[in-house]
Amino acid sequence: MININTNGLLVDADFLMNYKTHNLSGEEAMFLLQISYLTNQGEIPFSIDLFDNESNLSEQDIFEQINNLLNKKVIRLANDNKIEFLIFTKDDKYYTLRDLLKLV
């Protein structure tokens, strides 16, 4: 998934329609989108401070969610503390926030 730096949320179209095929719950899918956004799709190294400032989850909840995603093999942690997203497509299909609201 490639987000563009805009004021709106961009969501990978394939992921949005098929997250359940990756054995993800809705909560896990939303968390995955959140960490993707906060780390600029893995360009920014993982930092618990980044998530503490932007979410209402406890540190334990954040690590538990990340561990779940690691176990389901949808993310991988690189040696430089960056998160690699393994299930997003590389094409240009995405939904804007407006498209997503229409879909819902």
N, C-alpha and C positions, 0 to 999 in steps of 0.2 A: 504494500500500500504506500502510496506517495501522497502526503498532504502538502498543500500549498499554503504558504504563510498568509492567511486571510483571517478575517474576523469570524468566519463561519466554520462549522465542523465539516470535514470531508470524511466519508466512510467508504471503504473498499466495497464495491457492489457485490462481488462474489462472496466475500466474507459475510456480509450482511444477510444474504439470502441462504447461506449454507453453513453457518456457524455450528449448527447441531450435528452436522456430519463429522465434525472434529471432536465430538463428545464434549461439547462445552454447554454449560447452562447459560441462560440469559445474563445472569450476574457475572459469570466468568468472561463472557463475550464483552460486556460493557467495561469490565476492568481492563481487559486486553486493549480495547480501544483507548481507554484512559492512559494507560502506560505508553501506548504508541504515540499518542498526542504529546504527553509530557516529556518524552525522551526524543521528540522529533524523529520518530520512526527508528530509534536506536542510535541516532547520531550523538545524543547527549548521554554520557555514562549514567548508570543507575545511581541514585542517591536517595536515601530514605527521607532526607530533608525536603527534597522536591515534592514527594508525595504527601508528607505531613502538611505542607503549606497549601496544597491543592485539593486535598480530600478530607473527609471526616472519618476515615478509617484509622484504627490504632496501628501502631508499628507491627504488632503481632499479626493483626488481620492482613496487613499488606504482605508480610513475608509468607503467610499461609496461602494467600491468593497466588503469589508468584510461584510458590512451591507446587501448587496444583497445576499451574500452566506448564511448569517444567516437567512434571510427571506425565502430562498429557502430550508432551513433545510439540507444543505450539510455539514455544520460545526456547532460546538457549542463551546462556550467559557467556559472553566472550571473556578472554583474559583481561581485557582493559575495562571491565565492569559495564560494558555496553550490552544491551539486550538485542538479540537477533530474533526477528519475527519470522517464523518458518512457514506460516500458512497464508500469508497475504499474497495476492497475485501481483505481478509486475506490470500489468497492462494499465491503461489510462482510465478504466471504468471506475467511476466513483459517484457517490451521491453527495450533493450539497445538503446543508441543513434543511433548506426549503424542500428539496426532493424527498428527504427523509420524513419530514412532517406530512407531506402529501401521501406518502406510502402508509404511514401509521394512520 
